């Protein structure tokens, strides 16, 4: 074979190979994945997160697994109240003050979720200690976004302290601050939020036990489960200052799991309640307070954060004992942490559940 002929055959071979790659299904599939990533995903550090949505139409999300992440972490904290004496301390010491000692806790998860107890109004109105209607300003709500909060539940007994118009202003203010509200004081099942992280679509459903029945929540759970979503229910329920769940809490929690919930994490009693594993699903009955001004007992100054790690074959819950002092949350002392975890019923602070 002459050198010229060899060069000609090599060129023809390369042309055929390039043409095959351009038109092959494999090449098109890769192109579609790359377009999907660019069009639908935003990058946040080493996580992949799609925008949140509110229930009302069929949930949609591009399921694009991250090649680098084998697990997803969600951090949950308890009741957050930015009114009364908490608001006074923020005004005196600044918006960084309440969270100055828990910065690492708030920044090391894929999603950070809390229960927002109160409303938002434009005009500052700092209530007295015994006033039971809570409101705060848009600036204080933005403080939560700055601290890394992604979602806030509005399924509680203070979300409508000043009527429906103020409740809607609260929802809008949270959204404008860059966070996603979910739940409602009256119809939690109609306000479901979605976040997709590392290829898993999480559906967040709030439940206010004192204003609605479980029927709407069960229906919402089934709808989200049929869409293939990981369903988390955050109930506002139970008896204040009681460390054991009531029979109605247990009944509702089991209903939610039977309907398809993957985790149930509750609040309202302002103290820590026990945790249960039911049909391989965790039910945390109450995390207690996260930011409040109830100084009248050690129990109301004690709270938990729980880090839920989701993996293909298991869920891991890591409970982190916290203590409130002068409107500032901090890690609990070793002695207090031991007491809290014993109250919870998880002495090691770690609960692993096979899926």
C-alpha positions in Angstrom: 0.0 0.0 0.0 1.3 3.4 -1.0 1.7 6.1 1.7 -1.0 8.3 -0.1 -3.5 5.4 -0.1 -2.9 4.8 3.6 -3.6 8.4 4.4 -6.7 8.4 2.4 -8.1 5.3 4.1 -7.3 6.7 7.6 -9.2 9.9 6.8 -12.2 8.0 5.5 -12.3 5.8 8.7 -12.3 8.9 10.9 -15.1 10.5 9.0 -17.3 7.4 9.4 -16.5 7.1 13.1 -17.4 10.8 13.7 -20.6 10.4 11.8 -21.6 7.4 13.9 -21.0 9.3 17.1 -23.0 12.3 16.0 -26.1 10.3 15.1 -25.9 7.5 17.7 -28.5 7.2 20.5 -25.8 7.2 23.1 -24.6 10.6 21.9 -28.1 12.0 21.9 -28.8 10.7 25.4 -25.7 12.4 26.8 -26.7 15.6 25.1 -30.2 15.5 26.6 -28.8 14.9 30.1 -26.4 17.9 29.8 -29.2 20.1 28.5 -31.4 19.0 31.3 -28.8 19.9 33.9 -28.2 23.4 32.4 -31.9 24.1 32.0 -33.3 22.9 35.3 -30.7 22.8 38.0 -28.8 25.3 40.0 -25.5 24.5 41.7 -25.1 25.1 45.4 -21.7 24.0 46.6 -21.4 20.3 46.0 -25.2 19.7 45.9 -27.7 19.8 43.0 -31.0 21.4 43.9 -34.0 22.2 41.7 -36.3 25.1 42.4 -39.2 24.5 44.9 -42.8 24.3 43.9 -46.1 24.6 45.7 -48.8 21.9 45.4 -51.7 22.9 43.2 -50.6 21.3 39.9 -49.0 18.0 39.3 -45.5 18.0 40.8 -42.7 18.1 38.2 -39.0 17.8 38.7 -36.1 16.6 36.6 -34.6 13.6 38.4 -30.9 14.0 37.6 -28.7 12.0 40.0 -25.5 13.6 41.2 -22.4 11.4 40.3 -20.6 12.6 43.4 -23.2 12.2 46.2 -24.5 8.9 47.6 -26.5 10.5 50.4 -28.6 13.6 51.0 -28.9 15.4 54.4 -31.8 17.4 55.7 -31.6 19.3 59.0 -34.8 19.9 61.0 -35.1 22.3 63.9 -38.1 23.0 66.2 -40.3 25.9 66.9 -39.1 29.4 65.8 -40.7 32.5 67.2 -39.3 36.0 66.3 -41.7 38.1 68.4 -41.9 39.2 72.0 -38.6 39.0 73.9 -36.8 37.3 71.0 -37.5 40.4 68.8 -36.3 42.7 71.6 -33.0 40.8 71.8 -32.6 40.9 68.0 -33.1 44.7 68.2 -30.6 45.0 71.0 -27.8 42.7 69.7 -28.4 42.3 66.0 -29.7 39.6 63.7 -26.6 37.4 64.0 -27.0 37.1 67.8 -29.6 34.2 68.1 -27.5 31.9 65.9 -24.0 32.9 66.7 -23.2 29.5 68.5 -24.9 27.1 66.0 -23.4 28.3 62.7 -21.9 24.9 61.9 -25.2 23.2 62.6 -27.1 25.4 60.2 -24.6 25.2 57.4 -23.8 21.6 56.9 -26.9 20.1 55.3 -28.5 20.0 51.9 -31.7 21.5 53.2 -32.5 23.3 56.4 -36.2 23.2 57.7 -37.9 24.9 60.6 -41.4 25.6 62.0 -42.2 29.4 61.8 -44.5 30.3 64.7 -46.0 33.7 63.9 -46.8 36.2 61.2 -45.2 39.1 59.4 -46.4 42.7 59.3 -44.6 45.7 57.9 -44.9 47.8 61.0 -42.8 46.8 64.0 -45.0 45.6 66.9 -43.0 44.1 69.8 -45.5 42.2 72.0 -45.3 41.9 75.8 -44.2 38.7 77.4 -47.7 37.3 78.0 -49.2 38.3 74.6 -50.1 35.2 72.6 -50.4 36.7 69.1 -47.0 36.8 67.4 -45.8 39.0 64.6 -42.4 40.2 63.3 -40.9 42.3 60.5 -39.7 41.3 57.0 -36.2 42.1 58.0 -36.3 39.4 60.8 -37.6 36.9 58.3 -34.7 37.7 55.9 -32.4 36.9 58.8 -33.6 33.2 58.6 -32.7 33.1 54.9 -29.3 34.5 55.7 -28.7 31.8 58.2 -29.4 29.2 55.6 -33.0 28.2 56.1 -34.6 26.7 52.9 -38.1 25.8 54.0 -40.5 27.0 56.8 -43.7 25.4 57.9 -46.8 27.5 58.4 -48.9 24.7 59.7 -49.3 26.0 63.3 -51.6 27.8 65.7 -49.9 31.2 65.2 -49.8 31.3 61.4 -53.2 33.1 61.4 -52.8 35.3 64.5 -53.8 38.4 62.5 -56.2 36.9 59.9 -55.9 35.5 56.5 -54.6 38.6 54.7 -51.6 38.7 57.2 -51.1 35.0 56.8 -50.8 35.5 53.0 -48.4 38.4 53.5 -46.3 36.1 55.7 -46.2 33.5 53.0 -45.2 36.1 50.4 -42.6 37.6 52.6 -40.9 34.2 53.2 -40.9 33.5 49.4 -39.5 36.9 48.6 -36.7 36.3 51.2 -35.6 33.3 49.1 -37.2 30.5 51.2 -40.0 28.2 50.5 -43.1 28.2 52.8 -45.3 25.1 53.1 -48.4 24.1 55.1 -51.2 26.3 56.3 -53.1 27.0 59.5 -56.3 25.5 58.0 -55.5 23.5 54.9 -52.0 22.1 55.1 -52.6 19.5 52.3 -53.2 22.3 49.8 -49.7 23.9 50.3 -47.2 21.2 49.6 -43.6 22.3 48.8 -41.1 20.4 46.6 -37.3 20.4 46.6 -35.2 18.1 44.4 -31.7 17.4 45.8 -29.3 14.9 44.3 -32.0 13.3 42.2 -34.5 12.8 45.0 -37.7 14.9 45.0 -38.8 15.7 48.6 -42.4 16.7 49.3 -43.0 18.7 52.5 -46.5 18.6 53.9 -47.6 20.5 57.0 -50.4 19.4 59.3 -52.1 21.6 61.9 -53.9 19.1 64.2 -56.1 21.8 65.9 -57.7 23.2 62.7 -57.9 20.3 60.2 -58.5 16.6 60.0 -56.0 14.1 58.8 -58.1 13.3 55.7 -56.6 16.1 53.6 -53.1 15.2 54.7 -53.6 11.5 53.9 -54.8 12.4 50.4 -51.8 14.7 49.8 -49.4 12.0 51.0 -50.9 9.5 48.6 -50.7 11.9 45.7 -47.1 12.7 46.4 -46.2 9.1 46.9 -47.8 8.2 43.6 -45.5 10.8 41.9 -42.5 8.9 43.3 -41.6 11.6 45.9 -39.9 11.2 49.3 -42.7 12.4 51.6 -42.0 14.3 54.8 -44.9 15.4 57.1 -44.4 18.1 59.7 -47.3 18.0 62.1 -48.2 20.7 64.7 -49.9 18.5 67.3 -49.9 17.2 70.9 -50.2 18.5 74.4 -48.0 21.4 75.5 -45.2 20.6 77.9 -45.8 16.8 77.8 -42.9 14.5 77.0 -45.0 11.6 75.8 -47.1 11.7 72.7 -50.9 11.6 73.1 -53.0 8.8 71.7 -54.3 11.2 68.9 -50.7 12.0 67.9 -49.8 8.3 67.7 -53.0 7.5 65.7 -52.4 10.4 63.2 -48.7 9.5 62.9 -49.5 5.9 62.0 -52.1 7.1 59.5 -49.5 9.2 57.7 -47.1 6.3 57.5 -49.8 3.9 56.3 -50.6 6.5 53.5 -47.0 6.5 52.4 -45.0 9.1 54.5 -41.3 8.4 54.6 -40.7 10.5 57.7 -42.8 12.4 60.3 -41.2 15.2 62.3 -43.4 17.1 64.7 -43.6 20.1 66.9 -45.9 22.3 69.2 -45.5 20.9 72.7 -42.4 23.2 73.3 -40.6 20.3 74.9 -38.9 17.1 73.5 -41.1 14.1 73.0 -40.2 10.5 72.3 -39.4 9.0 68.8 -40.9 5.9 67.3 -40.1 3.7 64.4 -43.3 2.5 62.8 -43.1 0.2 59.8 -39.5 1.3 59.2 -40.5 5.0 59.2 -39.3 7.4 61.9 -41.9 9.5 63.8 -40.3 12.2 65.8 -43.2 13.5 67.9 -41.6 16.8 69.0 -38.3 18.5 68.6 -39.1 21.2 71.3 -38.1 24.8 70.9 -35.4 26.2 68.6 -35.8 29.9 69.2 -38.3 31.0 71.8 -38.6 33.0 75.0 -40.0 30.4 77.4 -37.6 30.6 80.2 -39.8 29.1 82.9 -38.4 25.6 82.8 -35.4 23.6 81.7 -37.6 21.5 79.4 -38.8 24.6 77.4 -35.2 25.8 77.1 -34.1 22.4 75.7 -34.6 21.4 72.1 -33.3 19.1 69.4 -32.1 19.4 65.9 -32.3 16.2 63.8 -30.2 15.5 60.8 -31.9 13.1 58.5 -29.5 11.4 56.1 -31.2 9.6 53.2 -29.4 6.8 51.4 -30.6 4.1 49.0 -30.7 1.4 51.7 -31.3 3.3 55.0 -32.2 6.4 56.8 -30.0 7.8 59.6 -31.3 10.3 62.2 -28.7 12.1 64.2 -30.2 14.0 67.1 -28.3 17.1 68.3 -29.3 18.4 71.7 -29.5 22.2 72.0 -30.1 24.7 74.8 -31.6 28.1 74.8 -30.1 30.8 77.0 -30.9 34.5 76.7 -32.6 34.0 73.3 -29.6 32.3 71.9 -29.4 28.7 70.9 -26.3 26.7 71.6 -25.1 23.1 71.9 -26.2 21.6 75.1 -23.7 20.6 77.8 -22.7 17.0 78.1 -25.0 16.4 81.1 -28.0 18.2 79.6 -27.5 16.4 76.2 -27.6 13.0 78.0 -30.8 13.9 79.7 -32.4 15.1 76.5 -31.5 11.9 74.6 -32.8 9.8 77.4 -36.1 11.7 77.2 -36.2 11.1 73.5 -35.6 7.4 73.9 -32.4 7.3 71.8 -29.5 7.4 74.3 -26.8 7.2 71.6 -28.4 10.1 69.6 -28.2 7.9 66.4 -31.1 6.0 64.9 -30.6 3.9 61.8 -33.5 2.5 59.9 -33.2 0.1 56.9 -35.3 0.9 53.9 
